[in-house]
Amino acid sequence: MAHTADVVIIGAGIVGSSVAYHLTEAGCKNVLVLERETRQGLGSTGKSMGGVRAQFATDVNIGMSLYSIPFFDRFEEATGHPSGYKAHGYLFMATRPSHMEYLRANRERQVALGLKGVELLEPGDIVRMLPQLRADDIVGGSFCPTDGFVDPHLVMSGFMARALECGATLWREAEVTGIEVDGDAVAGVRTTQGPVATRTLVNAAGPWASRVAQMAGVDLPVEPLRRMLVPTEPFPGLPEKLPMVIDMSTGFHFRREGVGLLLAWADPDETPGFKTSFDPAFIEKILTHAANRVPCFAELAVNPKRCWAGMYEVTPDHHAILGPAPGVRGLFLANGFSGHGVMHSPATGRLTAEWILYGEPRLLDARLLGAGRFAAGRLLEETAVL
Ligand SMILES: Cc1cc2nc3c(=O)[nH]c(=O)nc-3n(C[C@H](O)[C@H](O)[C@H](O)COP(=O)(O)OP(=O)(O)OC[C@H]3O[C@@H](n4cnc5c(N)ncnc54)[C@H](O)[C@@H]3O)c2cc1C
């Protein structure tokens, strides 16, 4: 007889782990998480920069962060495990008046929704925060002190450990190879460890989400897009509590990583695809942006062997796709985070659990993140994408 579970979750990254945690906390114990790898974290989660911020442009993304960031702060209380949350802030630096108008409009929205401490800055404020900057073209900026970083691996394994303590089960090396649909409803999955019968299935397959959705005949506009990160050798002399610093003129951004820095930049020439090899030519490109904004970064040393690449799961409007899958009862989507899947993992887990258990999202109105928005032409516009 096939194994049965009340809820099956495909993917044990940070999102699948958060869904399992929120379901078990709400009393749904017969939850089975299927992960094809030998261990957790081999998808996008283990490649992430770990940035968390509430400085977004749309209400729904701000709302997701307003639940998630305080959750990271009390993560240990909630799960018994640390999250590595560091409230070092995000500093956006504007070089054009249009950037400032954008930051001002976003701040008004963020404050109206209840975000505290987010401030617009004068160029002089920014130089005081980071005297090493080249600031001749900086016209201002914004800073929110509760933005910062978490350790994605710790958060993922903390969510999962707590879910397992509360009754969930994790199968490793269990790849989902097919989805059984009975009429218009989910009936189960086929896996490399045998079939599992279930009426409720969550797609938390990260960059592979559209392949999994396709197994149930659902078209999901989620594309993998390579992103590369460059850690540097030790670099002393910067402020101890350095925020995530974002140069809005190029999108180049950086934060502290131990005694060195972690550098990031979205190469506009990158094309979608399942690519995870690091391209050494990227180092020179990013170091040019780095030295242009912070002249002493011309001295940064980089060991190419320590650099890495992972994949964003990108949707056409850079917003997640959450909630019931159109046309297949019992299939729920938690996909397409477009670079925000770590920071929004707590809210995603909670909303997905609410949809499954109560038939509706209660934390906030996340219905506008439904997959149906693409066919209906109701796309959302999030321009604060890093
Ligand atoms: C370089 C980089 C930097 C980033 N920086 C940030 C950041 O600063 N802040 C932020 O919030 N986000 C960031 N992100 C994005 C973030 O990492 C992702 O959005 C998030 O990790 C997605 O989590 P997930 O659990 O959905 O996916 P994943 O972690 O990819 O997990 C999906 C899991 O599903 C499994 N799976 C897939 N198919 C199957 C199958 N058929 N059967 C069984 N298992 C399957 C995979 O093996 C994988 O373990 C970054 C991403 C990258 C690549």
Ligand as a Chemical Component Dictionary entry (heavy atoms), coordinates in Angstrom:
data_LIG
# 
_chem_comp.id                   LIG 
_chem_comp.type                 NON-POLYMER 
_chem_comp.pdbx_formal_charge   0 
_chem_comp.three_letter_code    LIG 
# 
loop_
_chem_comp_atom.comp_id 
_chem_comp_atom.atom_id 
_chem_comp_atom.alt_atom_id 
_chem_comp_atom.type_symbol 
_chem_comp_atom.charge 
_chem_comp_atom.model_Cartn_x 
_chem_comp_atom.model_Cartn_y 
_chem_comp_atom.model_Cartn_z 
_chem_comp_atom.pdbx_ordinal 
LIG C1  C1  C 0 23.452 34.269 -5.487 1  
LIG C2  C2  C 0 22.114 34.401 -4.830 2  
LIG C3  C3  C 0 21.897 35.409 -3.872 3  
LIG C4  C4  C 0 20.663 35.528 -3.252 4  
LIG N1  N1  N 0 20.499 36.500 -2.299 5  
LIG C5  C5  C 0 19.310 36.591 -1.644 6  
LIG C6  C6  C 0 19.158 37.529 -0.584 7  
LIG O1  O1  O 0 20.069 38.296 -0.269 8  
LIG N2  N2  N 0 17.962 37.544 0.074  9  
LIG C7  C7  C 0 16.925 36.717 -0.258 10 
LIG O2  O2  O 0 15.869 36.783 0.359  11 
LIG N3  N3  N 0 17.049 35.824 -1.266 12 
LIG C8  C8  C 0 18.214 35.741 -1.963 13 
LIG N4  N4  N 0 18.355 34.820 -2.960 14 
LIG C9  C9  C 0 17.188 34.030 -3.366 15 
LIG C10 C10 C 0 16.946 32.883 -2.422 16 
LIG O3  O3  O 0 18.142 32.172 -2.202 17 
LIG C11 C11 C 0 15.859 31.969 -2.981 18 
LIG O4  O4  O 0 14.730 32.739 -3.359 19 
LIG C12 C12 C 0 15.419 30.935 -1.945 20 
LIG O5  O5  O 0 16.538 30.245 -1.446 21 
LIG C13 C13 C 0 14.431 29.964 -2.562 22 
LIG O6  O6  O 0 14.214 28.933 -1.634 23 
LIG P1  P1  P 0 13.417 27.637 -2.078 24 
LIG O7  O7  O 0 13.312 26.791 -0.863 25 
LIG O8  O8  O 0 12.194 28.042 -2.807 26 
LIG O9  O9  O 0 14.356 26.961 -3.185 27 
LIG P2  P2  P 0 15.639 26.000 -3.045 28 
LIG O10 O10 O 0 16.515 26.386 -1.934 29 
LIG O11 O11 O 0 16.242 25.920 -4.411 30 
LIG O12 O12 O 0 14.984 24.615 -2.662 31 
LIG C14 C14 C 0 14.257 23.855 -3.600 32 
LIG C15 C15 C 0 14.538 22.388 -3.303 33 
LIG O13 O13 O 0 13.691 21.593 -4.125 34 
LIG C16 C16 C 0 14.394 20.421 -4.466 35 
LIG N5  N5  N 0 13.736 19.831 -5.630 36 
LIG C17 C17 C 0 13.602 20.363 -6.853 37 
LIG N6  N6  N 0 12.935 19.529 -7.658 38 
LIG C18 C18 C 0 12.614 18.431 -6.916 39 
LIG C19 C19 C 0 11.927 17.213 -7.193 40 
LIG N7  N7  N 0 11.430 16.946 -8.389 41 
LIG N8  N8  N 0 11.784 16.304 -6.185 42 
LIG C20 C20 C 0 12.302 16.561 -4.939 43 
LIG N9  N9  N 0 12.973 17.682 -4.651 44 
LIG C21 C21 C 0 13.127 18.611 -5.612 45 
LIG C22 C22 C 0 15.801 20.931 -4.732 46 
LIG O14 O14 O 0 16.762 19.897 -4.640 47 
LIG C23 C23 C 0 15.965 21.991 -3.643 48 
LIG O15 O15 O 0 16.596 21.494 -2.490 49 
LIG C24 C24 C 0 19.589 34.650 -3.590 50 
LIG C25 C25 C 0 19.803 33.646 -4.538 51 
LIG C26 C26 C 0 21.039 33.505 -5.136 52 
LIG C27 C27 C 0 21.250 32.410 -6.136 53 
# 
loop_
_chem_comp_bond.comp_id 
_chem_comp_bond.atom_id_1 
_chem_comp_bond.atom_id_2 
_chem_comp_bond.value_order 
_chem_comp_bond.pdbx_ordinal 
LIG C1  C2  SING 1  
LIG C2  C3  SING 2  
LIG C2  C26 DOUB 3  
LIG C3  C4  DOUB 4  
LIG C4  N1  SING 5  
LIG C4  C24 SING 6  
LIG N1  C5  DOUB 7  
LIG C5  C6  SING 8  
LIG C5  C8  SING 9  
LIG C6  O1  DOUB 10 
LIG C6  N2  SING 11 
LIG N2  C7  SING 12 
LIG C7  O2  DOUB 13 
LIG C7  N3  SING 14 
LIG N3  C8  DOUB 15 
LIG C8  N4  SING 16 
LIG N4  C9  SING 17 
LIG N4  C24 SING 18 
LIG C9  C10 SING 19 
LIG C10 O3  SING 20 
LIG C10 C11 SING 21 
LIG C11 O4  SING 22 
LIG C11 C12 SING 23 
LIG C12 O5  SING 24 
LIG C12 C13 SING 25 
LIG C13 O6  SING 26 
LIG O6  P1  SING 27 
LIG P1  O7  DOUB 28 
LIG P1  O8  SING 29 
LIG P1  O9  SING 30 
LIG O9  P2  SING 31 
LIG P2  O10 DOUB 32 
LIG P2  O11 SING 33 
LIG P2  O12 SING 34 
LIG O12 C14 SING 35 
LIG C14 C15 SING 36 
LIG C15 O13 SING 37 
LIG C15 C23 SING 38 
LIG O13 C16 SING 39 
LIG C16 N5  SING 40 
LIG C16 C22 SING 41 
LIG N5  C17 SING 42 
LIG N5  C21 SING 43 
LIG C17 N6  DOUB 44 
LIG N6  C18 SING 45 
LIG C18 C19 SING 46 
LIG C18 C21 DOUB 47 
LIG C19 N7  SING 48 
LIG C19 N8  DOUB 49 
LIG N8  C20 SING 50 
LIG C20 N9  DOUB 51 
LIG N9  C21 SING 52 
LIG C22 O14 SING 53 
LIG C22 C23 SING 54 
LIG C23 O15 SING 55 
LIG C24 C25 DOUB 56 
LIG C25 C26 SING 57 
LIG C26 C27 SING 58 
# 
